[in-house]
Amino acid sequence: MYRKCILILLCLTLPFLALPMQAKTVIDTVHTTQPIQPETGTNSTLASMQPLSGIKAIAAGGFHTCALLTTDAVECWGWNGYGQLGDGTTHNRVLPVPVSDIGSVTKLAAGYGHTCALLSDNKVKCWGWNVAGQLGDGTTTNRSTPVLVKELDGVTDLAAGYLHTCALLNDKTVKCWGANGFGQLGNNSTNSLAPVTVSGLNGVKIIAAGYDHTCAVLESGGVQCWGRNSSGQLGNGTTTNSSTPVTVNNLNNITALSAGYEHTCAVQSTGEVKCWGDNSVGQLGNNSTNDNSTPVVVKDLSNVAILAAGYNYTCAVLKDSGKVSCWGSNEVGQLGDGTTTDRLTPVEVYGLSDVAAITAGSSHVCTVNSGEARCFGNNGLGQLGNGTIVNRSIPVMVVGLEGVYDPVDVVSTGSWHTCVLLSTGLVVCWGRNNVGQLGDGTTNNRPQPAAISGLSNVKSLTAGDSHTCALLANGTVQCWGGNNAGQLGDGTKNNRSTPVNVSELSNVKSLTAGDSHTCALLANGTVRCWGGNNAGQLGDGTTVDRTTPVPVTDLSGVKALAAGGSHTCALLSNGTVKCWGRNSAGQLGNGTTVDQKTPVLVTGLNGVEALAAGGSHTCALLSNGTVKCWGRNSAGQLGDGTTVDQKTPVVVTGLSEVEALSAGSSHTCALLNNGTVKCWGGNGAGQLGNGTTTNSSTPVSVIGLQSVGYLTSYAAHNCALVSGTVRCWGRNLFGQLGNGVLGYSTSPVLVLRPYRLWLPAVHKS
């Protein structure tokens, strides 16, 4: 029999109904051509990751998926052409990203290109495609972050179709909004940009939205449907569209309901399933391909608890076992049985049991089991959330969602790598590893986190260009990675792929690292440095490299340190700043461009609370919450609205209420008191996080970041600590963003967190 316009939708006449072409499906969250293929071995494959927990509910749209977490937050992944992931961008995502400004959510519904959330206050927010007003905000403007549905309150449930959305209210009535070309709003009218009441419908307990039709289960156990009826999907024995509800024939005692493209299915109280409508590829499950305008029994299926109807297939969860069976179209593996063979009757999904929730998109399915998410089917736009764009005919785990892993306390970025300190005192790193800077005993690059063996009781971290150092709880320091200039401080210039002790160093309070040098602030307020010293960045009055720590000359009363590429600065207890080392662009702030081998006072600067040093520039946070910067400004990294170098401090334009600073090679970022982040300067790799690659000489907001507790930058990427998780953005040539793929990201992405698999059996004392 003729197949009805499967997924390509060529039979639809309106131009905006076209799906994205397959040639474009390799677009990722980051600007790359293909995800990294996982390495072989037990510790490095995406497939072997510990499943991620903390999911309460899941919703699949056309080519995207969203999950409601146990924290009542929402994360989404997959196609984002209309902003349906809600992260403030239109970048596709192969891994979950948090929805911005969403609040506390209780339920989700996903349409073809839009998503809606029921909030804890019984109001609704929607985001994504809005061509027909399906977001309900009174406009037809697409939204990449959530907007409130107008004049809607007391909502208890949601359902989303292709271009329309419906809400079940606490008075058992239903309101719908969006497209109404086939009567799917049920009010015998036209499109509506705000909710309208479905005519003559009362006593509703369940709602379901199909492509262009809607159905409701009544408290009496019967079902009524309205909208498009070209294949009999309204179930009233006709193929005539209806703009008001009509009763489905021969159906009663219904406990569950789901609507697909042009078919609908319901569970009876006996556990038996009946379906009606389009059956061109067997989606009615009655071992035929004949359409039916009244319900028919699904063959060989009983004891069903939950249903999910996709474009032209259907899935059911069984009551006792929690196993899943599916039937209908299987061209991209959406039936989950390990094949791509269509099925006219149910087949069991491979390896699933104890499933608590299920959702079906156009051609992919996701389930929740013990708080973990698994998906299968079409993955051309990353909608399976496993970090790839490869279709899967058996379930794969969604990775990168919030879970039960040890939270992160500190994050530190090097030029091409990143390391985090877990709450256990252990360290995990990822990215480039050519000289052992990940500390895992190898020189293998890692696009996802790997734990450092034999390192425990860590208090803080610092990362340089290609080396990393850890301050231990006992006040000593260990370093690893590149050591060409002695920056590991172990008395040699040998690279180390595992941590080594810094010689003759104790009572350390904090650390900072530049490109090839490292400095330590001691408990007595003095400073010691080691490593490269070609510009005097060690501050000992020479330009001789040092493989063990040497004291900085004439420096005491230090509160904090910041190391740039080849210069170092110290914040003194009186609120002034001294710097030393390279000064080619005025980064020492003393009004000259002459290198200094010992500390010099920054001109006209006092009341300083914190410092950040970049490649050739420096910035200071003042006690009034404003920021001043000096040095190189070729990309606008000083934030004063110009690209002119400055030998003394200048005020960053339009920036206040700053809490912390970080700086990369040619950009700077500020953490504000409200938990958001602003950045300025070079942006060629997206390091400003505003969704572009355009430089900015004044601060711009990083997309989708809230509740940030810690911020770090180096070279051309940044990472932020958000409620124990890490999100990174910018350059990613060696996987330093930790999201399992290569290529830069112009907005924050969640770092994969398979930590428990890789942590050695060492615990914080």
C-alpha positions in Angstrom: 0.0 0.0 0.0 1.0 3.6 -0.6 3.0 5.1 2.2 1.6 8.5 3.3 4.3 11.2 3.1 6.6 9.7 5.7 8.5 12.5 7.5 9.2 14.4 4.4 5.6 15.8 4.4 5.7 16.5 0.6 1.9 16.1 0.5 1.5 19.3 2.6 1.1 22.4 0.6 2.1 25.2 3.1 5.8 26.1 2.6 6.6 26.4 6.3 5.8 22.7 6.8 9.1 21.4 5.3 11.4 19.5 7.5 15.2 20.1 7.7 17.0 18.4 4.8 19.2 15.4 5.7 22.2 17.2 4.2 22.1 19.6 7.1 21.8 17.1 9.9 25.5 17.1 10.8 25.1 20.6 12.4 26.0 20.2 16.1 25.9 22.3 19.2 29.3 23.2 18.3 30.6 24.3 14.9 31.9 21.0 13.7 31.3 18.5 11.0 31.2 15.2 13.0 31.2 14.2 16.7 34.3 12.5 18.0 34.1 8.8 17.6 34.6 7.2 21.1 37.9 5.5 21.8 37.9 1.8 22.5 38.6 0.6 26.0 36.6 0.5 29.3 37.3 4.0 30.4 36.7 6.1 27.4 33.6 5.1 25.4 30.4 7.0 25.4 28.6 3.7 25.4 30.2 2.6 28.6 29.3 5.7 30.6 27.5 5.4 33.9 23.8 6.1 33.3 22.7 9.5 34.4 19.9 9.8 36.9 17.6 12.4 38.2 14.9 12.5 35.5 11.2 12.6 36.4 9.6 13.0 32.9 10.5 13.2 29.3 8.9 14.7 26.2 9.9 14.1 22.5 9.1 16.7 19.8 9.6 16.4 16.1 13.3 16.2 16.2 14.1 17.3 19.8 13.7 15.9 23.3 13.3 17.5 26.7 13.7 16.1 30.2 12.2 17.2 33.5 14.8 16.7 36.2 14.2 15.9 39.9 15.4 19.5 40.6 12.3 20.7 38.6 14.6 22.2 36.0 14.4 21.2 32.3 17.1 20.2 29.9 16.7 19.7 26.1 18.7 18.4 23.2 18.4 17.8 19.4 17.1 20.1 16.7 17.0 23.7 17.7 16.2 25.5 14.4 13.3 27.5 16.0 14.8 27.8 19.6 12.7 24.8 20.8 15.6 23.8 23.2 15.0 27.0 25.1 18.7 27.8 25.7 18.6 31.2 24.0 20.2 29.9 20.8 19.2 28.2 17.6 22.2 25.8 17.7 21.4 22.1 17.5 22.6 20.1 20.5 23.7 16.5 20.6 23.8 16.6 24.4 21.4 18.2 26.9 21.4 21.9 27.6 19.5 23.7 30.4 16.4 25.7 29.4 16.8 29.3 30.4 14.6 31.2 32.9 12.1 28.4 33.2 11.4 28.2 37.0 9.9 25.2 38.7 8.3 22.8 36.3 5.9 19.9 36.9 5.1 18.6 33.4 6.3 19.0 29.8 4.8 18.8 26.3 6.7 18.9 23.0 5.3 19.7 19.6 7.0 19.5 16.2 9.1 22.6 16.7 8.0 24.0 20.1 8.0 23.0 23.7 5.8 23.9 26.7 6.1 23.5 30.4 3.5 23.4 33.2 4.9 25.4 36.1 4.4 24.7 39.8 2.0 27.8 40.0 -0.2 26.1 37.4 0.7 28.6 34.6 2.4 27.6 31.3 5.5 28.7 29.5 6.3 27.8 25.9 9.3 28.4 23.5 10.4 27.6 20.0 8.4 27.8 16.7 5.5 30.2 16.8 4.4 30.6 13.2 0.7 30.0 14.1 0.8 31.3 17.6 1.4 27.9 19.2 3.4 29.5 22.0 0.3 31.4 23.2 2.0 34.7 23.9 -0.2 36.7 21.6 2.5 36.9 18.8 3.8 34.8 16.0 7.4 35.5 16.9 9.7 32.5 17.5 11.2 32.4 21.0 14.5 30.8 22.0 13.7 31.2 25.7 10.4 30.5 27.5 7.5 33.0 27.4 4.3 32.9 29.5 1.1 31.8 27.8 -1.4 34.6 28.0 -4.5 34.5 30.2 -4.0 30.9 31.3 -4.1 29.7 34.9 -5.2 26.6 36.8 -3.6 24.2 34.3 -3.2 20.5 35.3 -1.9 19.0 32.1 -0.6 19.9 28.6 -0.6 18.4 25.1 1.3 19.7 22.0 0.7 19.0 18.3 2.3 20.2 15.1 1.3 23.8 15.3 -1.1 23.9 18.2 -1.1 23.4 22.0 -3.8 22.5 24.5 -4.2 22.7 28.3 -6.4 20.7 30.7 -7.7 23.0 33.4 -8.6 22.2 37.0 -12.3 22.7 36.2 -12.0 19.8 33.7 -12.4 22.0 30.6 -9.8 22.3 27.8 -8.2 25.4 26.2 -6.2 25.3 23.0 -4.2 27.8 20.9 -2.2 28.0 17.7 -3.2 26.7 14.3 -6.8 25.8 13.6 -6.9 25.1 9.9 -8.4 21.7 10.5 -10.4 22.6 13.6 -7.8 21.2 16.0 -8.6 24.0 18.6 -12.1 22.7 18.8 -13.8 26.1 18.9 -15.2 26.3 15.4 -13.1 29.3 14.6 -9.7 30.3 13.1 -6.1 30.3 14.4 -5.7 31.8 17.8 -2.6 33.5 19.3 -4.0 33.0 22.8 -5.9 30.2 24.5 -9.6 29.6 23.5 -12.0 27.1 25.2 -12.9 23.9 23.3 -16.6 24.0 22.6 -19.0 21.8 24.6 -16.3 19.8 26.3 -16.5 19.1 30.1 -15.5 16.5 32.6 -12.1 15.9 30.9 -9.4 13.8 32.6 -6.8 13.2 29.9 -5.8 15.1 26.7 -3.7 14.2 23.7 -2.6 16.2 20.7 -1.8 14.7 17.3 -0.4 16.3 14.2 -3.6 18.3 13.4 -6.1 16.7 15.7 -6.8 16.6 19.4 -8.5 14.1 21.7 -9.8 13.9 25.3 -10.8 11.1 27.7 -13.8 12.0 29.7 -14.5 11.1 33.3 -17.2 8.8 31.9 -14.4 6.8 30.2 -15.4 7.7 26.7 -13.3 9.7 24.2 -14.0 12.7 22.0 -11.8 14.1 19.2 -11.7 17.1 16.9 -9.7 18.5 14.0 -8.3 16.8 11.0 -9.9 13.5 10.0 -8.5 12.6 6.6 -7.6 9.1 7.7 -10.3 8.6 10.3 -8.2 9.6 13.2 -11.2 11.1 15.0 -12.7 7.6 15.2 -16.3 8.5 14.5 -16.7 6.4 11.4 -16.1 9.2 8.9 -13.2 11.0 7.3 -14.8 14.4 7.7 -12.8 17.1 9.6 -14.6 18.4 12.7 -14.0 21.8 14.3 -15.8 20.7 17.5 -15.5 17.5 19.5 -17.1 14.3 18.2 -17.5 11.0 20.0 -15.2 8.1 19.2 -17.3 5.0 18.3 -17.4 1.9 20.5 -14.9 3.1 23.1 -15.3 3.1 26.9 -13.5 2.7 30.1 -10.3 4.4 28.7 -7.3 4.8 31.0 -4.7 6.2 28.6 -4.6 8.0 25.3 -2.0 9.0 22.7 -2.3 10.7 19.3 0.2 10.4 16.3 0.3 12.0 12.9 -3.0 10.7 11.6 -3.8 7.9 14.1 -4.9 7.6 17.7 -4.7 4.9 20.3 -6.3 4.3 23.6 -5.9 1.8 26.5 -9.0 0.2 28.0 -9.3 -0.6 31.7 -8.8 -4.3 30.7 -5.3 -3.4 29.5 -6.3 -4.0 25.9 -5.3 -1.3 23.2 -7.5 0.0 20.4 -6.3 2.3 17.6 -7.9 4.1 14.7 -7.0 6.2 11.7 -4.0 5.9 9.3 -2.6 2.4 9.0 -0.4 2.6 5.9 2.6 1.1 7.7 0.8 -0.9 10.4 0.7 1.8 13.1 -2.7 0.5 14.2 -1.1 -2.9 15.1 -3.9 -5.1 13.8 -1.8 -7.0 11.3 -3.0 -5.1 8.3 -2.3 -1.8 6.4 -6.0 -0.8 6.0 -7.1 2.5 7.5 -9.9 2.4 10.1 -12.2 5.2 11.0 -13.3 3.4 14.1 -11.2 1.6 16.8 -9.6 -1.8 16.1 -7.9 -4.0 18.6 -4.1 -4.2 18.6 -3.1 -7.8 18.0 -1.4 -9.9 20.7 -1.1 -7.0 23.2 -2.5 -6.9 26.7 -1.9 -5.5 30.2 -0.8 -2.1 28.8 -0.3 0.8 31.1 1.1 3.7 29.0 1.0 4.6 25.2 3.1 6.8 23.0 2.1 7.4 19.4 4.7 8.8 17.0 4.5 10.0 13.4 3.4 6.6 12.0 4.2 4.1 14.7 3.1 3.4 18.3 4.7 2.1 21.5 3.2 0.7 24.7 4.6 0.1 28.2 3.3 -3.1 29.9 2.0 -2.9 33.5 3.8 -5.6 35.4 7.2 -5.9 33.6 7.6 -2.3 32.4 8.7 -3.8 29.1 8.0 -1.9 25.9 6.5 -3.1 22.6 6.2 -1.0 19.4 4.6 -1.4 16.0 4.4 0.4 12.6 7.1 2.3 10.7 10.7 1.3 11.6 12.8 2.9 8.8 15.2 4.5 11.3 15.0 2.0 14.1 12.2 3.7 16.1 10.6 0.4 17.1 13.8 -0.4 19.0 14.0 -4.1 18.1 17.5 -3.9 16.5 16.1 -3.8 13.0 14.7 -1.3 10.5 11.8 -3.6 9.4 8.3 -2.2 9.7 6.0 -4.2 11.9 2.2 -4.7 11.6 1.9 -6.1 15.1 3.8 -5.3 18.3 7.5 -6.3 18.8 9.4 -6.0 22.0 12.0 -3.2 22.4 15.4 -4.6 23.0 16.6 -4.6 26.6 14.0 -2.4 28.3 12.1 -3.2 31.5 10.7 -1.3 34.5 10.0 1.7 32.3 8.1 4.4 34.1 7.5 6.9 31.3 7.7 6.9 27.5 7.4 9.6 24.8 7.4 9.4 21.0 8.7 12.0 18.5 8.4 12.1 14.8 10.7 9.1 14.5 12.4 8.6 17.8 11.4 7.3 21.2 12.7 8.0 24.7 11.9 6.2 28.0 12.6 6.8 31.7 13.7 4.0 34.0 14.7 4.6 37.6 15.4 8.2 36.7 17.6 7.3 33.7 16.8 8.2 30.1 17.2 5.9 27.1 16.3 6.7 23.5 16.3 5.0 20.1 15.4 5.7 16.5 16.2 8.8 14.4 19.3 10.7 15.6 20.1 12.9 12.6 19.9 16.1 14.7 21.1 14.6 18.0 17.6 14.0 19.5 18.8 10.8 21.2 21.1 12.9 23.4 24.0 10.4 23.4 26.6 12.8 21.9 26.4 11.5 18.3 24.2 11.9 15.3 24.0 8.2 14.5 20.6 6.5 14.4 20.0 3.7 16.9 17.7 0.7 16.5 18.1 -0.3 20.2 18.0 2.0 23.2 21.0 4.1 24.1 21.5 6.2 27.3 21.1 10.0 27.3 24.4 11.4 28.6 25.2 14.7 30.2 22.0 15.2 32.2 22.0 16.2 35.8 22.7 13.1 37.9 23.9 11.7 41.2 27.6 12.2 40.6 29.9 13.9 43.0 29.5 17.7 42.5 32.3 19.9 41.3 33.9 22.4 43.7 36.5 24.1 41.5 37.1 24.2 37.7 40.4 25.4 36.1 41.1 25.9 32.4 44.4 25.6 30.5 45.0 26.6 26.9 43.7 23.3 25.5 42.5 21.4 28.5 40.3 21.7 31.6 40.4 20.2 35.1 37.8 20.0 37.9 38.1 19.3 41.6 35.2 17.2 42.8 33.7 17.5 46.3 35.6 14.3 47.2 38.9 16.1 46.8 39.7 14.2 43.6 40.6 15.7 40.2 39.2 15.0 36.7 40.6 16.4 33.5 39.8 16.4 29.8 41.1 17.9 26.5 44.6 18.0 25.0 47.1 15.7 26.6 50.1 15.8 24.3 52.5 16.4 27.3 50.5 14.7 30.0 48.6 17.8 31.2 45.6 15.6 32.0 47.6 13.6 34.6 46.1 10.3 33.7 49.4 8.5 33.0 49.0 8.8 29.2 49.4 11.4 26.4 46.0 10.5 24.9 43.7 13.4 24.2 40.3 13.1 26.0 37.1 14.6 24.7 35.4 13.6 27.9 36.6 13.5 31.6 39.2 11.1 32.8 40.3 10.9 36.5 43.8 11.4 37.8 45.2 8.4 39.6 47.0 8.8 42.9 45.9 12.4 43.6 43.7 13.1 46.6 43.0 15.6 49.3 43.2 18.4 46.8 42.1 21.9 47.9 42.4 23.9 44.7 43.7 23.8 41.1 45.4 26.0 38.6 46.2 25.3 34.9 48.7 26.9 32.6 49.2 26.5 28.9 50.0 22.8 29.0 50.5 22.0 32.7 48.3 21.7 35.8 49.0 22.1 39.5 47.1 21.1 42.6 47.3 22.6 46.1 46.8 19.8 48.6 45.1 20.2 52.0 48.5 19.9 53.8 49.8 23.1 52.0 52.0 21.3 49.5 51.7 21.3 45.7 51.8 18.7 43.0 52.1 19.4 39.3 51.9 17.5 36.0 52.2 18.0 32.2 54.6 20.1 30.2 57.8 21.0 31.9 60.0 22.5 29.2 60.8 25.6 31.4 60.6 23.9 34.7 57.0 24.9 35.4 56.3 21.7 37.4 58.9 22.7 40.0 60.3 19.3 40.6 63.9 20.2 39.8 63.8 18.9 36.2 62.6 19.9 32.7 61.0 16.5 32.1 57.3 16.3 31.1 55.2 14.4 33.6 51.9 12.5 32.8 51.2 11.9 36.5 51.6 14.4 39.5 55.0 15.1 41.0 55.8 17.1 44.1 57.0 20.7 43.8 60.3 20.9 45.6 60.9 22.7 48.8 57.4 24.2 49.0 55.0 24.2 51.9 52.4 26.4 53.7 50.9 27.4 50.3 47.6 29.3 50.4 46.8 29.6 46.7 48.3 29.0 43.2 48.3 30.7 39.8 49.8 29.5 36.5 50.8 31.3 33.3 51.9 29.9 30.0 55.1 28.3 31.3 55.4 29.5 34.9 53.7 28.9 38.2 53.5 31.0 41.4 52.4 30.2 44.9 51.1 32.6 47.6 52.3 31.4 51.0 50.5 31.7 54.3 52.9 34.4 55.4 51.9 36.7 52.5 55.0 36.1 50.4 55.2 34.6 46.9 57.4 32.0 45.3 57.5 31.3 41.5 59.1 28.7 39.2 59.3 27.9 35.5 59.8 30.1 32.5 61.4 33.5 33.2 62.4 35.0 29.8 60.6 38.2 30.6 61.2 38.3 34.3 57.8 36.8 35.2 59.2 35.0 38.2 60.0 38.3 39.8 63.4 37.2 41.2 65.4 40.0 39.5 66.7 37.7 36.7 65.5 36.2 33.4 66.8 32.7 34.2 64.3 29.8 34.2 63.9 28.1 37.5 63.0 24.4 38.0 62.3 24.9 41.7 60.5 27.8 43.5 62.3 31.1 44.1 61.0 34.0 46.2 59.7 37.1 44.4 61.9 40.0 45.3 60.6 42.7 47.8 57.1 41.4 47.9 55.0 40.9 51.1 51.5 41.4 52.4 50.0 39.7 49.3 46.3 38.7 49.3 45.9 37.1 45.9 47.8 36.3 42.7 47.1 36.3 38.9 49.4 35.0 36.2 49.1 36.1 32.6 50.9 34.7 29.6 54.4 35.9 30.7 53.6 38.3 33.5 52.3 38.1 37.1 50.4 40.4 39.4 49.8 40.5 43.1 47.0 42.1 45.1 48.4 43.6 48.3 46.6 43.8 51.6 46.3 47.6 51.2 44.2 47.2 48.0 47.0 48.2 45.6 48.5 45.9 42.9 52.0 45.2 41.8 53.0 43.4 38.6 56.2 42.0 37.0 57.3 40.3 33.8 56.5 41.0 30.2 55.2 44.5 29.5 55.1 44.8 25.7 51.5 46.1 25.7 51.5 47.8 29.1 50.1 44.8 30.9 52.1 45.7 34.0 50.0 49.0 34.3 52.9 51.3 35.3 52.7 53.6 32.3 55.5 52.0 30.3 56.1 49.1 27.9 59.4 48.0 29.6 59.6 44.5 31.0 60.2 44.3 34.7 62.2 41.6 36.6 60.8 42.7 40.0 57.4 44.0 41.0 56.3 47.5 40.1 53.2 49.4 41.3 50.2 49.7 39.0 49.5 53.4 38.4 46.5 55.0 40.1 44.9 51.8 41.3 43.5 51.2 44.8 40.5 49.6 46.5 41.1 46.4 44.5 39.3 43.2 45.6 40.4 40.7 42.9 42.6 40.3 39.8 42.6 38.4 36.5 45.5 38.3 34.0 45.1 37.4 30.4 47.6 36.8 27.6 48.9 40.4 27.6 46.3 42.3 29.6 45.3 42.5 33.3 42.0 43.4 35.0 41.1 44.4 38.6 37.8 44.2 40.4 37.3 47.2 42.6 35.4 47.3 45.9 32.5 49.2 44.3 31.8 46.3 42.0 33.3 48.0 38.9 36.3 46.8 36.8 39.4 48.4 35.4 41.7 46.8 32.8 45.0 47.6 31.1 47.5 46.3 28.5 46.8 44.7 25.1 43.4 45.8 23.6 43.6 44.6 20.0 40.4 42.6 20.3 38.6 44.9 22.8 39.7 42.8 25.9 39.9 45.9 28.1 36.2 46.5 27.6 36.5 50.3 27.3 34.7 50.5 23.9 38.0 50.8 21.9 40.8 48.6 20.6 43.6 50.9 21.8 46.2 49.5 24.1 46.4 51.1 27.6 49.5 51.3 29.8 47.4 52.3 32.8 44.0 51.1 34.1 40.8 52.2 32.3 37.2 51.5 33.3 35.2 48.7 31.6 32.2 50.3 30.1 28.7 49.7 31.5 29.8 47.0 34.0 28.8 47.0 37.7 27.9 44.6 40.5 30.8 42.3 39.6 31.7 39.5 42.0 34.6 37.8 40.2 36.8 38.0 37.1 38.6 35.7 34.7 40.7 36.3 31.6 41.8 34.5 28.5 44.4 35.3 25.8 42.3 38.1 24.3 39.1 38.2 26.2 37.8 38.8 29.8 34.7 37.6 31.7 33.0 38.8 34.8 30.7 37.0 37.2 28.0 39.3 38.4 26.3 39.3 41.8 23.1 37.9 40.3 24.9 34.8 39.1 25.1 35.7 35.4 28.2 36.2 33.3 29.3 38.9 30.9 32.4 38.7 28.6 34.2 41.1 26.2 37.1 41.0 23.7 38.1 38.4 21.2 35.4 36.0 20.1 36.7 34.1 17.1 36.0 30.8 18.8 32.8 31.9 20.6 34.6 32.5 23.9 32.2 35.4 24.7 29.4 32.9 24.9 26.8 35.2 23.3 26.0 32.9 20.3 28.2 34.8 17.9 31.9 34.9 16.8 32.0 38.7 16.7 34.5 40.5 18.9 33.0 43.0 21.4 34.9 45.9 23.0 32.2 46.2 25.7 30.6 43.5 27.9 28.0 41.1 26.4 25.9 38.6 28.3 26.7 34.9 28.1 23.7 32.9 26.9 21.8 30.7 29.3 24.0 31.0 32.4 22.4 31.5 35.8 23.4 30.7 39.4 27.1 30.6 38.5 29.3 30.1 41.5 32.8 30.0 39.9 34.3 31.2 36.7 37.6 30.4 34.9 39.1 31.3 31.5 42.3 30.5 29.6 43.3 31.1 26.0 40.0 31.0 24.1 37.6 29.0 26.3 35.8 29.4 29.6 34.1 27.2 32.1 31.6 28.0 34.8 30.5 26.1 37.9 26.7 25.9 38.2 25.2 24.1 41.1 27.9 21.4 41.1 27.9 21.0 37.3 30.3 22.5 34.8 29.4 24.3 31.6 32.1 25.4 29.1 32.2 27.5 25.9 34.6 28.7 23.3 37.5 26.9 21.5 37.3 23.1 21.6 39.9 21.7 19.1 41.1 19.1 21.6 37.8 18.5 23.5 38.6 21.0 26.2 34.9 21.8 26.6 34.4 18.2 27.8 31.1 17.5 25.9 32.4 14.7 23.8 32.7 16.5 20.5 35.2 18.7 18.7 34.7 22.2 17.4 34.0 25.5 19.2 30.7 26.4 20.9 29.4 29.9 21.0 27.3 29.2 24.1 27.8 27.1 27.2 27.6 23.3 26.9 27.3 20.8 29.7 30.4 18.7 30.5 29.8 15.0 30.4 30.0 13.5 33.8 31.0 9.8 33.8 33.1 10.3 36.9 32.1 7.4 39.0 33.4 4.9 36.4 36.8 6.4 36.4 37.5 7.4 40.0 40.2 5.5 41.8 39.4 3.9 45.2 40.7 6.9 47.1 38.5 9.1 49.3 38.9 12.5 51.0 40.0 12.1 54.5 
